[in-house]
Amino acid sequence: MDIKVQTIQNDWSIMPSGITWFFIGQPKAGKSTAAASWSDKGSKGVLILDADLGADFVEGANIIPIVSVNYPTRNKLNKNGTEVMSDGAPVKEIIPPDQRGYNFRTGKNKGKPMAVYSIAETFSWLRTSWSDLSYDTIVIDTITEVNKWIEDIVKTELGIKIMGDGEWGTDWGLARRKNVDIILRLQKFVKKVGANLIIVGHSKNTTMVDGKAQLSPELPRGLTGAITAKADVIGYITGDKNTNERKISFKSYDERTIGSRLEPLAQKEIALDYNAIVNELKQFETNKEKQ
């Protein structure tokens, strides 16, 4: 078998695919709004897996409300209302998506039951339906919320009340592996189909250590390291309270877990706008050709 060696020649005049973006910032900084149209197609190209249930106020956003990691179940009932039993234990059934206790908050269906889903259901649907969909970008909003669900699962599995009670850090390690598994599955999927992935997360409040401002996602340290290692571009989103202008920074140094593998964006601070990012890439390619 011959092995084909690739010589990399980047063309920054077009946006690369298979990229994992990690947007972090304080709540209401504009992360979801920006992510909702982070595509050459605008909002029509983006699908948000809305774990925070907050993207329903983003005009034009395409969302799937996500409320759990695994399929939610309940005890199955007979027509007379008694539980169906098997080998002395109640038989479980998956709760229909529109019977999971959530209602629309806005729009013409306000107050009516809203179908919500699990990550497992959504993954299965994406794998089987992608070729029929028009999206080229998938958003997880937010990984902060997904991690909370996973920590609850881990506490139940290990029989502990709070994270940190597991022996030898087994709880933190198990939660980290479960989170990273979700990210890796999505990354593998988007690379296969030529799409992009955006992970949205909250940032911790800035703290000072040895006179230096520390900036990182609001996640356990081990998980932060794992996700930032997997991300290609990590941007910190901020807003100017006077001008209401929002920016995304890729300026990296030791105390900031942000930065970019895409050379045109490295150490830049740019307007929080997909087209502004595209223009930055194109300008870099133009300047490269002139050299």
C-alpha positions in Angstrom: 0.0 0.0 0.0 1.3 3.4 -1.0 1.2 6.2 1.6 0.3 9.6 0.3 2.3 12.4 1.9 0.5 15.8 1.9 2.3 19.1 1.6 0.2 21.7 3.3 -0.7 24.8 1.2 -3.4 26.8 2.9 -5.7 29.0 0.9 -7.1 31.6 3.3 -9.4 33.1 0.6 -12.0 30.5 1.7 -13.1 29.5 5.2 -11.7 26.1 6.2 -14.0 23.3 7.1 -13.8 20.7 9.9 -12.9 23.5 12.3 -13.7 23.5 16.0 -14.4 27.0 17.4 -14.6 27.6 21.2 -16.4 30.8 22.1 -16.1 31.9 25.8 -17.4 35.0 27.5 -19.6 36.2 30.3 -23.4 35.5 30.1 -25.2 37.8 27.6 -22.0 38.8 25.9 -23.4 37.9 22.5 -22.0 34.4 22.1 -25.2 32.7 21.1 -26.2 35.5 18.7 -22.9 35.4 16.9 -22.8 31.6 16.7 -26.3 31.5 15.3 -25.1 33.0 11.9 -21.5 31.8 11.9 -21.6 30.5 8.3 -21.3 31.6 4.7 -25.1 30.9 4.5 -25.8 33.1 7.6 -28.3 31.7 10.0 -29.6 29.2 7.4 -26.4 27.3 7.7 -26.3 27.0 11.5 -27.9 24.4 13.7 -27.8 25.2 17.5 -28.0 22.4 20.0 -29.6 24.6 22.7 -28.6 23.2 26.1 -29.1 26.5 27.8 -32.7 26.9 26.4 -31.8 30.6 25.8 -31.4 30.7 22.0 -35.1 30.9 21.4 -34.9 34.7 21.6 -32.2 34.8 18.8 -34.2 35.9 15.7 -33.8 33.5 12.8 -31.9 30.9 14.8 -32.4 27.2 14.0 -32.4 25.4 17.3 -32.9 21.9 18.8 -33.8 22.3 22.5 -31.5 19.8 24.4 -32.3 19.0 28.1 -30.3 15.8 28.9 -27.4 13.6 27.8 -29.4 10.4 27.5 -32.9 9.4 26.5 -35.3 10.4 29.4 -37.5 7.4 30.4 -40.5 6.7 32.6 -42.3 3.6 33.9 -44.6 2.2 31.2 -48.3 1.9 32.1 -51.0 -0.4 31.0 -54.3 1.0 29.6 -55.7 0.8 33.2 -52.9 3.0 34.5 -50.9 0.2 36.3 -47.2 -0.3 35.7 -46.0 -2.9 33.2 -43.7 -5.3 35.0 -41.1 -7.7 33.8 -39.1 -10.1 36.0 -40.4 -8.1 39.0 -39.2 -4.7 37.8 -41.1 -1.9 36.0 -40.7 -1.7 32.3 -39.2 1.6 31.1 -40.2 3.6 28.0 -38.8 6.7 26.4 -40.8 9.8 27.2 -42.1 11.4 23.9 -40.2 14.6 23.2 -43.4 16.8 23.6 -44.2 15.2 26.9 -41.0 16.1 28.8 -42.5 19.1 30.6 -41.3 22.1 28.6 -43.3 24.8 26.9 -42.6 27.4 24.3 -41.6 30.8 25.8 -42.3 33.0 22.8 -43.9 33.1 19.4 -47.3 31.8 18.2 -47.0 28.6 20.3 -46.2 30.4 23.5 -47.4 28.2 26.5 -47.9 25.1 24.4 -45.9 21.9 25.0 -42.4 22.1 23.3 -40.6 19.0 22.0 -37.1 18.7 23.6 -34.4 16.2 23.1 -31.4 14.5 24.5 -27.8 14.6 23.1 -28.1 10.9 22.3 -31.3 11.4 20.2 -29.8 14.4 18.4 -26.6 12.6 17.5 -28.5 9.7 16.0 -30.7 12.1 14.0 -27.7 14.0 12.7 -25.9 10.9 11.5 -29.0 9.6 9.5 -30.4 12.9 8.3 -27.4 15.2 7.5 -27.4 14.7 3.8 -30.9 16.0 3.7 -30.1 19.1 5.8 -28.8 22.5 4.6 -26.6 23.2 7.6 -22.8 23.4 7.6 -22.2 24.4 11.2 -23.3 22.8 14.5 -23.3 24.7 17.8 -23.2 23.3 21.3 -24.7 26.1 23.5 -23.4 25.7 26.2 -20.8 23.1 27.2 -21.1 24.6 30.7 -24.6 23.2 31.0 -23.8 19.9 29.4 -21.0 19.4 32.0 -23.5 20.0 34.8 -25.7 17.1 33.4 -22.7 14.9 33.1 -21.6 15.6 36.7 -25.1 14.6 37.9 -24.7 11.3 35.9 -21.3 10.7 37.5 -22.5 11.4 41.0 -25.4 8.9 40.5 -23.1 6.3 39.0 -20.5 6.6 41.8 -23.1 7.0 44.6 -21.6 10.4 45.8 -23.4 13.6 46.7 -20.9 16.2 45.4 -18.1 16.3 42.9 -14.8 15.8 44.7 -16.1 12.9 46.9 -14.9 10.3 44.5 -11.8 8.3 45.5 -8.6 9.5 43.9 -10.4 11.9 41.6 -12.3 9.2 39.8 -15.4 11.5 39.6 -13.5 14.3 37.9 -11.8 11.9 35.5 -15.0 10.1 34.6 -16.9 13.4 34.0 -14.0 14.7 31.9 -14.0 11.6 29.7 -17.8 11.7 29.2 -17.5 15.4 28.1 -14.6 14.8 25.8 -16.4 11.8 24.2 -19.2 14.1 23.2 -16.8 16.6 21.7 -14.8 14.0 19.9 -17.9 12.4 18.4 -19.1 15.7 17.0 -15.6 16.6 15.8 -15.3 13.3 13.9 -18.7 13.9 12.4 -18.1 17.5 11.2 -14.8 16.5 9.7 -16.4 13.7 7.8 -19.3 15.8 6.4 -17.2 19.0 5.8 -19.0 21.1 8.5 -17.7 23.2 11.4 -18.3 22.9 15.1 -18.8 25.7 17.6 -18.6 25.1 21.3 -20.0 27.9 23.5 -19.1 28.2 27.1 -19.1 30.7 29.9 -15.9 32.3 31.2 -14.9 32.5 34.8 -14.8 35.9 36.4 -11.4 37.4 35.8 -9.0 36.9 38.8 -5.6 38.3 39.5 -2.7 36.0 40.4 0.8 37.5 40.8 -0.5 40.7 39.2 -1.7 38.9 36.1 -5.3 38.5 34.9 -6.4 34.9 34.6 -8.9 34.1 31.9 -10.4 30.6 31.3 -13.7 28.8 30.7 -16.1 28.2 33.6 -15.2 24.5 33.7 -13.2 22.2 35.9 -9.4 22.5 35.2 -8.9 19.1 33.7 -11.9 19.5 31.4 -10.8 23.0 30.4 -7.4 21.6 29.3 -9.0 18.8 27.4 -11.4 20.9 25.4 -9.0 23.7 24.7 -6.5 21.2 23.4 -9.2 19.9 21.0 -10.3 23.3 19.8 -8.7 24.9 16.7 -9.8 28.4 17.6 -10.6 29.8 21.0 -12.1 33.2 21.1 -12.9 35.5 24.1 -16.0 37.6 23.4 -16.5 41.0 25.0 -18.8 43.9 24.6 -18.2 47.7 25.0 -20.9 49.1 27.3 -20.6 52.5 25.7 -20.7 51.6 22.0 -22.4 48.2 22.3 -19.8 46.9 19.9 -18.9 43.3 20.5 -15.4 41.9 19.7 -13.7 38.5 19.7 -10.1 38.2 20.9 -7.6 35.6 19.9 -4.8 37.2 21.8 -3.0 34.4 23.6 -0.5 34.4 26.5 0.2 32.2 29.5 -2.7 33.4 31.6 -5.4 33.3 28.9 -6.7 30.0 27.5 -7.5 31.5 24.1 -5.8 31.6 20.8 -5.9 30.3 17.2 -4.3 27.6 15.1 -5.5 29.6 12.0 -2.5 31.8 11.4 -4.5 34.8 10.0 -6.4 35.1 13.3 -3.5 34.5 15.7 -3.1 37.4 18.3 -5.9 39.4 16.7 -8.9 41.1 18.1 -11.7 41.5 15.6 -15.3 42.6 15.4 -17.6 39.8 16.5 -19.0 39.1 13.0 -18.5 36.1 10.8 -17.9 38.2 7.7 -15.3 40.2 9.6 -13.5 36.9 10.2 -13.8 35.9 6.6 -12.4 39.3 5.5 -9.4 38.9 7.9 -8.6 35.5 6.3 -8.9 36.9 2.8 -6.7 39.9 3.6 -4.1 37.6 5.0 -4.1 35.5 1.8 -3.9 38.7 -0.4 -0.9 39.9 1.6 0.8 36.5 1.4 0.4 36.5 -2.4 2.1 39.9 -2.6 5.1 38.8 -0.7 
